[in-house]
Amino acid sequence: MRKNYAVTLMLGAVLAGVANSATTTASFSVTETLLATCSATATTLAFSAYTPGAGAIANNSTISVKCTKSTPYTISLNKGTTAGGTVAQRLMAFGANTLQYNLFTTAAVNVIFGDGSGTSQTEAGIGAGVATANTVTVFGQVPDNATNQAGVPGNYTDTITVTVTY
C-alpha cells in the first residue's frame, strides 16, 4: 500500500503542476518600406573624324538604367556644357570654336533626344529590378552644313548630363 501511495503522490504532484501551468501568446507586426531607386550609366559617344564636305557623321551611345521593379522612370538629356548650345542645337567646343551636333531618339535622326522642351523628346521606361539594366540608344549626328564646314581643325568636346526622374 505504501508503494501505491508513493506513486499516487508523484502522479498527484505532476498533475498538480500541469493543472497550475498556463500560457499566453502575443504577436507583433514586421514592416519594411522598400523605396524606389534608380541608377544610370552611359557610354561615350565618339564620332569618327569629320571631313568638311564629305557628309554627316553619325554614331551612337547607350544609357543603361537600373530601377527597382515596376518603377516608372523618364530619361532626359540636357543641352550640354558648351556655351551657346541648346537642346535644339547642341555644340561641341575646341577653345572658342564650336561644331554643331545633336542627339536623337531614333536612327533616322528625326526626333531630338532632350528634356521635353520644344520639340525634343524624353525616353520612358519601367524598372525591371536593380539587377537588370534597361538600355536606351542615343543616336548622334554631326551635320555636314555650312557652319561646320567653316570650322577650325581640332578636337571638339561637350558633356551631356543624363537625368533619370522616377
Buried (B, 14 or more C-beta within 10 A) or exposed (E): EEEEEEEEEEEEEEEEEEEEEEEEEEEEEEEEEEEEEBEBEBEEBEBEEBEEEEEBBBBBBEBBBBBBEEBEBBBBBBBBBBEEBBBEBBBBBBEEBBBBBBBBBEEEBEEBBBBEEEEBBBBEBEBBEBEEBBEBBBBBBBBBEEEBEEBEEEEBEBEBEBEBEB
